[in-house]
């Protein structure tokens, strides 16, 4: 295996370029052909860990004139943030036997 004394080099034949230093992309430059993959070195974001997230879908400005419409617009925004991974999703609700009364009916809303 050959040793290189430079950090950035193109291997013989030009099939592979190694960047061991800094790759600076100047304003106006473009890059083509990069696959859209997650880096194994950067984790997905979580509440505890900074990491990669997707851009959230656009939420148009609200023109709600009622509280119900405003709640609907706000919930749509929350859903888009959760779907993009910007916000943690809700934990699923699991009913337990303590959630039911003697007759087997749910106690929710009572």
N, C-alpha and C positions, 0 to 999 in steps of 0.2 A: 504494500500500500504506500503510495507516495505521500510525502509531507508537503503541505503548502505553507508558504510564509506570508500569505495574504488571507484576509478574512472573506473576501468576495472573489469568486473565480468561476469561469465556465470550463467544464471538463472537456477533454479532447472530443471532438466530433460535434460539440455544441448542443448536445441533447439535454444537458443538465447544467444549471447555474446554481451555485451555492452562495447564499448570503449569510455570512457569519458576523457581519457588522451591521450597519444601519442601511436600510433601503429607504431613500427619501423620494417621495412622489411629489413633484412640483405641481403648483396650481395649474389647472388646465390639462394636465396629463391624464391619460386613460389607461386602464388595465383591462385586458380582455382574456377570456378563457378560464378565469378562476372558477373552480367548482364551488358551489354553495354548500359547505360542510361546516360542522362545528369543530373547533379546535379541541383536541384532546387535553390541551393544557389549560383551557378556560372552562370552568364548570357552568352548568345552568344556574341561573340566579335562584336563590331561595331567601327566606327571611333572614337566615344566618349568614349567607354567603353572597358576596357580590359576584356577578357573572353575566352570562349572555341572556338577553331577552329579545323578543321580536318587537318590531314596531307595532303599536296598537292601531287597529282600524280607526279611521276618522270618525269622530262624533260631531255632527253638525251642531251649530249654535242652537240652543233651545229657544223656541218662541212660544213656550207653554204659557197658557193664560189661566190654567187651573192648577191647583196643588197636585191633582192626580196626574196631569200631563207632565208636570215637573218631576214627579217621582218616577214616571215611566222613562223620561229622558235620562235621569240620573242612573237608574238601574241599567239602562242600555250602555251607558258609559262604563259602569262597573263591570258588566259582562265583557266588554271589549278589552278592558285592562286585564281581566282574569284570563281570557282566551289567549292574549298575547304573552302571558307569563309575567306581566309587570306586577300583578297583585296575586297573592295566594288565593286559591279557590276555596269555596266553602267546604267544610267537612260534611260528609253525608250524615243525615239524621237517621239514627237507628233507634226504633222504639224498643224499649225493654219491658219486661213484665210489670215493673213498677209504674209504667206509664199508662196502665189500664186499670179500670176500677173492677169491682167484684163481678160485674156483668159482662166483662170482656170488652167494654166500649172504651175508646180512647178518651183520655182526660184532657187532651189539647183543646183549647177554646172553651172549656167549661169554667 
